[in-house]
Amino acid sequence: MVPLLRRVSSIPLKLMFSSSLTPNSFSKFVMDSSSNPSNCFGGSHILMALAQQLRTYKPPLTPDDDDNPKNEIEEQKLQESAGKVVSQVGFPESATPVAHQPERFRPKRAAVLICLFEGDAGEFRVILTKRSSRLSTHSGEVALPGGKAEEADANDAETATREAKEEIGLDPSLVNVVTCLEPFLSKHLLRVIPVIGILSDRRAFTPTPNAAEVEAVFDAPLEMFLKDENRTSEEREWMGDKYLIHFFDYEMDGKNYLVWGLTAGILIRAASVVYQRPPTFLEQNPKFKVPRVVDRDTTMR
């Protein structure tokens, strides 16, 4: 297990927030460390240690559009179809022009839930969905629960947990949100915030997928996204720079799933943060350049 997870008592209990969150708005989603953590995590020392570790995680700083008074450009209408977060391409925002030249464009915002729980063998597992085959776009593809932010959402955690409830029937009260990773940009330049939450009692969650959107709910070992096993890649090009899209084959209960694109990229980053080590394969993100014109039709090919 991760060395840091064995040193529970030595880990400071301070909280780190993403640029879109404030301590007040985020607090209701984060377990109060002064309360009884064993109750919140079902007595699991592994989950308790993971929660404390992730609370110290500080994502790379990115510009906050709302806090930038000079950023007066009208928001671009850049969003995935039906507001769902599924994309063939997606990379950490810190590697893209948004992090360095936010005045060029302001992407729409979305959030996905990386819901982790302890498997039978003590491993960390993540809940995933397979989109309905009847959808007109991204049908049958694997995705994390999530979608675009709504005005009523207080923060990214609320967006992610609300969408998870709508898509797979996951009650937000069962999830302890502990941190957010750095934003990712999708193919259509949608800003996606990965929210990590811990499900302490897997038995308390009975998936009830929304048949209009979700065909199946399953889980996979998080560590899989750091290994070269069952992984392939495809080379693409963005404005003259080559990069890789990763594909992970996974089988569960006799069914085969393919995790790739934005979802795979987010899970690679999440696994790297949780296990505190890089993947055994080359990620090869592109060296992004800012297009001369950025509009609703701008995409990463």
C-alpha positions as CSV (number, residue, x, y, z in Angstrom):
1,M,0.0,0.0,0.0
2,V,1.1,3.6,-0.4
3,P,3.6,4.5,2.3
4,L,1.8,7.7,3.1
5,L,-1.3,5.8,3.9
6,R,0.5,3.9,6.7
7,R,1.3,7.1,8.5
8,V,-2.1,8.3,9.3
9,S,-1.2,10.1,12.5
10,S,1.6,12.1,10.8
11,I,-0.6,13.6,8.1
12,P,-1.8,17.2,8.7
13,L,-5.6,17.6,8.5
14,K,-5.6,20.8,6.5
15,L,-7.8,21.1,3.5
16,M,-6.8,22.2,0.0
17,F,-9.4,23.7,-2.3
18,S,-9.5,24.1,-6.0
19,S,-9.7,27.7,-7.4
20,S,-13.5,27.4,-7.9
21,L,-14.2,26.5,-4.3
22,T,-14.2,28.4,-1.0
23,P,-13.9,26.8,2.5
24,N,-17.5,27.8,3.2
25,S,-19.1,26.4,0.1
26,F,-17.0,23.2,0.1
27,S,-17.3,22.4,3.9
28,K,-20.7,20.7,3.7
29,F,-19.2,18.1,1.3
30,V,-16.1,17.4,3.4
31,M,-16.0,15.4,6.5
32,D,-15.1,17.3,9.6
33,S,-11.9,15.8,10.8
34,S,-12.6,16.6,14.4
35,S,-15.7,14.3,14.3
36,N,-15.4,10.5,14.4
37,P,-13.8,9.5,11.1
38,S,-14.3,5.8,11.7
39,N,-18.0,6.3,11.5
40,C,-17.8,8.2,8.2
41,F,-15.6,5.5,6.6
42,G,-17.2,2.4,8.1
43,G,-14.2,1.8,10.3
44,S,-11.9,1.3,7.3
45,H,-8.4,2.6,8.2
46,I,-7.4,2.5,4.5
47,L,-10.2,4.8,3.5
48,M,-9.5,7.1,6.5
49,A,-5.9,7.3,5.5
50,L,-6.7,8.0,1.9
51,A,-9.1,10.8,2.9
52,Q,-6.4,12.4,5.0
53,Q,-3.8,12.1,2.3
54,L,-6.1,13.6,-0.4
55,R,-7.0,16.5,1.8
56,T,-3.4,17.6,1.6
57,Y,-3.4,17.5,-2.2
58,K,-2.9,20.8,-3.9
59,P,-3.6,20.9,-7.7
60,P,-1.6,23.1,-10.0
61,L,-2.8,26.7,-9.9
62,T,-5.0,27.7,-12.9
63,P,-6.6,31.1,-13.5
64,D,-10.0,31.6,-12.0
65,D,-12.2,33.3,-14.6
66,D,-14.7,34.6,-12.0
67,D,-11.9,36.3,-10.0
68,N,-10.2,37.9,-13.0
69,P,-11.6,41.4,-13.4
70,K,-9.8,41.9,-16.7
71,N,-11.5,38.9,-18.2
72,E,-14.6,40.5,-19.8
73,I,-15.0,38.3,-22.8
74,E,-18.4,36.7,-23.3
75,E,-18.3,33.0,-22.4
76,Q,-17.8,30.7,-25.4
77,K,-20.6,28.2,-25.9
78,L,-18.2,25.3,-25.6
79,Q,-20.0,22.2,-24.2
80,E,-20.5,18.6,-24.9
81,S,-23.7,17.3,-26.3
82,A,-26.5,17.2,-23.7
83,G,-24.1,18.7,-21.2
84,K,-22.5,15.3,-20.5
85,V,-18.7,14.8,-20.0
86,V,-17.6,12.3,-22.6
87,S,-14.8,13.1,-25.1
88,Q,-12.4,11.4,-27.3
89,V,-9.7,13.8,-26.2
90,G,-8.9,15.5,-22.9
91,F,-5.8,16.8,-21.1
92,P,-4.9,18.6,-17.9
93,E,-5.7,22.3,-18.2
94,S,-2.2,23.3,-17.0
95,A,-0.8,21.9,-20.3
96,T,-3.2,24.0,-22.4
97,P,-3.4,27.6,-23.4
98,V,-6.2,28.3,-20.9
99,A,-3.7,28.1,-18.0
100,H,-1.4,30.7,-19.6
101,Q,-3.6,32.9,-21.7
102,P,-7.1,32.9,-20.1
103,E,-8.0,36.1,-21.8
104,R,-8.3,34.2,-25.1
105,F,-11.3,32.2,-24.1
106,R,-13.5,31.2,-21.2
107,P,-14.6,27.5,-21.4
108,K,-17.9,26.4,-19.9
109,R,-17.6,24.4,-16.7
110,A,-18.5,20.8,-15.8
111,A,-17.5,18.3,-13.1
112,V,-17.2,14.5,-12.9
113,L,-17.2,12.3,-9.8
114,I,-14.4,9.9,-9.1
115,C,-16.1,7.8,-6.5
116,L,-13.7,5.5,-4.8
117,F,-14.4,2.6,-2.4
118,E,-12.5,-0.3,-0.9
119,G,-12.6,-3.6,-2.7
120,D,-12.7,-7.0,-1.2
121,A,-8.9,-7.3,-1.5
122,G,-8.3,-3.9,0.1
123,E,-7.8,-2.2,-3.3
124,F,-9.2,1.1,-4.4
125,R,-12.0,0.8,-7.0
126,V,-13.7,3.5,-9.0
127,I,-17.4,3.6,-10.1
128,L,-17.9,4.0,-13.9
129,T,-20.8,4.1,-16.3
130,K,-21.5,2.9,-19.8
131,R,-23.6,5.3,-21.7
132,S,-26.8,4.1,-23.3
133,S,-26.4,2.7,-26.8
134,R,-29.5,4.6,-27.8
135,L,-27.9,8.0,-27.4
136,S,-27.1,10.0,-30.5
137,T,-23.6,10.9,-29.4
138,H,-20.9,8.9,-27.5
139,S,-23.3,6.0,-27.4
140,G,-22.0,3.0,-25.5
141,E,-18.9,4.8,-24.3
142,V,-17.5,4.5,-20.8
143,A,-17.7,7.7,-18.6
144,L,-17.5,9.0,-15.1
145,P,-20.7,10.2,-13.6
146,G,-20.9,14.0,-14.2
147,G,-22.1,16.8,-16.4
148,K,-22.1,20.6,-16.9
149,A,-22.6,23.0,-14.0
150,E,-25.9,24.6,-13.3
151,E,-26.5,28.0,-11.8
152,A,-28.0,26.5,-8.6
153,D,-24.8,24.4,-8.0
154,A,-22.8,25.9,-5.1
155,N,-19.5,24.4,-6.3
156,D,-18.0,21.6,-8.4
157,A,-18.6,19.0,-5.7
158,E,-22.3,19.7,-5.8
159,T,-22.3,19.5,-9.6
160,A,-20.6,16.1,-9.6
161,T,-22.7,14.6,-6.8
162,R,-25.9,16.0,-8.3
163,E,-25.2,14.5,-11.6
164,A,-24.2,11.1,-10.1
165,K,-27.5,11.0,-8.3
166,E,-29.4,11.8,-11.6
167,E,-27.4,9.3,-13.7
168,I,-26.9,6.3,-11.4
169,G,-29.0,7.0,-8.2
170,L,-26.0,7.6,-6.0
171,D,-27.2,9.4,-2.9
172,P,-24.8,12.3,-2.2
173,S,-25.0,11.6,1.6
174,L,-23.2,8.4,1.0
175,V,-20.2,10.1,-0.5
176,N,-17.5,12.0,1.4
177,V,-15.9,14.5,-1.0
178,V,-12.3,15.0,-0.1
179,T,-10.6,17.0,-2.9
180,C,-10.7,18.2,-6.5
181,L,-8.0,17.6,-9.1
182,E,-6.8,20.2,-11.6
183,P,-9.2,21.0,-14.4
184,F,-9.1,19.1,-17.7
185,L,-10.1,20.4,-21.1
186,S,-12.2,18.2,-23.3
187,K,-12.0,17.9,-27.1
188,H,-14.5,20.8,-27.4
189,L,-12.6,22.8,-24.7
190,L,-15.1,22.2,-22.0
191,R,-13.5,22.7,-18.6
192,V,-14.0,19.5,-16.5
193,I,-13.2,19.4,-12.8
194,P,-12.6,15.9,-11.4
195,V,-14.1,15.6,-7.9
196,I,-12.8,12.8,-5.7
197,G,-15.3,11.3,-3.3
198,I,-15.1,8.2,-1.0
199,L,-17.9,5.7,-0.7
200,S,-17.4,4.1,2.7
201,D,-20.1,1.5,2.4
202,R,-20.4,0.0,-1.0
203,R,-23.3,-2.2,0.1
204,A,-25.4,0.9,0.9
205,F,-25.3,1.9,-2.8
206,T,-27.7,0.0,-5.2
207,P,-27.2,1.4,-8.7
208,T,-30.4,2.7,-10.3
209,P,-29.2,3.9,-13.7
210,N,-31.2,6.4,-15.7
211,A,-32.1,4.3,-18.6
212,A,-32.2,7.3,-20.9
213,E,-28.5,8.0,-20.3
214,V,-26.9,5.0,-18.7
215,E,-26.8,1.4,-19.9
216,A,-24.6,-0.1,-17.1
217,V,-22.9,0.8,-13.9
218,F,-19.6,-1.0,-13.0
219,D,-16.4,-0.6,-11.1
220,A,-12.7,-1.0,-11.9
221,P,-9.5,-1.1,-9.9
222,L,-8.0,2.4,-9.9
223,E,-4.4,1.2,-10.0
224,M,-5.2,-0.3,-13.4
225,F,-4.7,3.1,-14.9
226,L,-1.1,3.2,-13.9
227,K,-0.2,-0.1,-15.5
228,D,0.7,-1.0,-19.0
229,E,-1.4,-4.2,-18.9
230,N,-4.4,-4.2,-21.1
231,R,-3.5,-0.7,-22.4
232,T,-3.0,0.5,-26.0
233,S,-2.5,3.9,-27.4
234,E,-3.1,5.9,-30.5
235,E,-1.0,8.8,-31.8
236,R,-2.8,12.0,-32.7
237,E,-1.7,15.5,-33.7
238,W,-2.7,18.9,-32.4
239,M,-1.3,22.0,-34.3
240,G,1.8,20.1,-35.3
241,D,2.5,18.4,-32.0
242,K,2.0,14.7,-31.5
243,Y,0.3,13.2,-28.5
244,L,-1.2,9.9,-27.3
245,I,-4.7,8.8,-26.5
246,H,-4.8,5.9,-24.1
247,F,-7.2,2.9,-24.2
248,F,-7.8,0.5,-21.3
249,D,-9.5,-2.9,-21.9
250,Y,-11.4,-4.2,-18.9
251,E,-13.6,-7.2,-18.3
252,M,-16.1,-7.6,-15.4
253,D,-18.9,-10.2,-15.0
254,G,-18.3,-11.4,-18.5
255,K,-18.7,-8.0,-20.1
256,N,-16.0,-6.0,-21.8
257,Y,-15.5,-2.3,-21.4
258,L,-13.1,0.1,-23.1
259,V,-12.0,3.2,-21.1
260,W,-10.3,5.8,-23.2
261,G,-10.0,9.5,-24.1
262,L,-10.9,12.1,-21.5
263,T,-12.1,9.5,-19.0
264,A,-8.9,7.6,-19.2
265,G,-6.8,10.7,-18.9
266,I,-8.6,11.8,-15.7
267,L,-8.3,8.4,-14.2
268,I,-4.6,8.2,-15.0
269,R,-4.1,11.5,-13.1
270,A,-6.4,10.4,-10.2
271,A,-4.4,7.1,-9.8
272,S,-1.1,9.0,-9.9
273,V,-2.3,11.3,-7.1
274,V,-3.8,8.5,-5.0
275,Y,-0.8,6.1,-5.4
276,Q,1.7,8.9,-5.5
277,R,3.6,7.6,-8.5
278,P,3.5,8.1,-12.2
279,P,2.2,5.5,-14.7
280,T,4.6,2.9,-16.0
281,F,3.9,4.1,-19.6
282,L,4.5,7.4,-21.4
283,E,1.5,9.7,-21.3
284,Q,2.8,12.1,-23.9
285,N,0.5,15.1,-23.7
286,P,0.8,17.6,-26.5
287,K,2.5,21.0,-26.3
288,F,-0.5,23.1,-26.8
289,K,-0.6,26.3,-28.9
290,V,-3.3,28.9,-28.9
291,P,-5.4,28.8,-32.1
292,R,-5.7,32.2,-33.8
293,V,-9.5,31.9,-33.6
294,V,-11.3,30.2,-30.7
295,D,-15.0,29.8,-31.1
296,R,-17.7,27.2,-30.5
297,D,-16.4,25.1,-33.4
298,T,-12.8,24.9,-32.1
299,T,-11.8,21.3,-31.2
300,M,-8.7,19.3,-30.4
301,R,-8.5,16.7,-33.2
